Amino acid sequence: MMASILPSTLGGDAPLKTMDANRYATKKTIAQGMLDIALLTANASQLKYILQVGHKHEFYTLMLTLISVSIIMQMLVGLLFIVIGSLNINRKKDQTAAIILNDIILVLIFIISLVNVIISGFGMEYSSHPLHLLERENY
């Protein structure tokens, strides 16, 4: 027997509420936005660290570039979240725009994730040159 997704009744009394797709999409957008803020905060912390260490970090330019690209793309995704959150997907013209924007956001989030994996691969700490040893070398 297959489960039904059509509205039915529980015990014959109250009908189940149908899902409001617009409300679901809004909640999903808000949740994604919160995750984006968390990643943005982590990137801001990484940016602060790399700027404090400066050129002593062996991958300074690469890290600075990757973190900056990630932050810029996250701001773009945030703006797109605001736009997509304002759409009413119960209207046909908004549905088409929402689908396109959602696809763009998906691609951008994939690229942001990839950039942040690369950032993590190069690490934010010195594995072979601890900071206190580098400071001693400068004396």
Buried (B, 14 or more C-beta within 10 A) or exposed (E): EEEEEEEEEEEEEEEEEEEEEBEEBBEEBEEBBEEBEEBBEBBEEBBEBBEEBEEBBBBBEBBBEBBBBBBEBBEBBBEBBEBBBEBEBEEEEBBEBBEEBBEBBEEBBEBBEEBBEBBEEEEBEBEEEEEEEEEEEEE
